[in-house]
């Protein structure tokens, strides 16, 4: 995972970040990541990212009606093993 160092952070911003982190029961680093993700309009939730990726794959593959979500991975693995 990448690392980020912020230099010359104004004291008032640090104080606000620290208070928000305490209110959300997060570390300062976790709160900073959550706020950056929100500001960049992205999600840090793996589940949300995974669903968006699956939807994009289905659209690019031309699978209409959410067919990709109806595929059973167990059946696909069994089918592949039979070959």
N, C-alpha and C positions, 0 to 999 in steps of 0.2 A: 504494500500500500504506500502511496506517496506521502510525503511530509511537506508541511508548509510552516514557514516561520514568518511572523509579522513583526517588523521593526517599527519603532517609534509609534506605537499604538497610543492614542490619546487616553489619558487616565479616565475621563468620563465614559468613554466607550468600554474600556475594560471593566469599570465598575458596573455598568449596565449589563454587560455580558455575564459577569460573575453573579449578579442578582438573579438574572433570568435562569442561569444554570442551576442555582440553588432552588429556585421555585419549581423547576422541572425535574429536580432530583437527578441532574446530569453533571458530568464534569464540565469544566470550562471548554475543553477540546470538543466534547460531544455536542455541546450547545452551539459552538461555533460552526461545526459541520452541519448541524440541523438548520441553522440560520442561513448558511451559504447555499445549501440545497434548496431551501424555500425561496431565497432571493434569485437563484438561477432557474427557478421553476422546474426543478427536477426532483425526483424522489430517491431517498436513500433506502427505501424498503426493497429488499430483494424480491419479495412476492410481487410488488407492483411492477418492478423492472422486468421480471420474468414474464408476467402477463402481457406487458406491452411488446416484448420481443416476440412472444408466441403469436400475437395478433399480427405483427409486422410480417413474420414468416408466412403466415397463412395468406395474407394479402398478396405478397410477392409470388407465392406459389400458385395463386389463382384459385385457392380453395374458398369457395363461397359458402356462406351460411355457418361459418365457424366449424368447418369439418375437422380442422386440426385439433380442436378441443374435444371432439367426439372419439378420436382415435385412442384405443386402449394400448398403452405401452407394453403391457404384459403379453397381449396377443401379438403385437409386432415382434417382440423378442422370440416368442415361441415359433412364429412363422419363419423368422430368420434362422433359427436353430435347425429347422426341418430341412433347410436347403443343403 
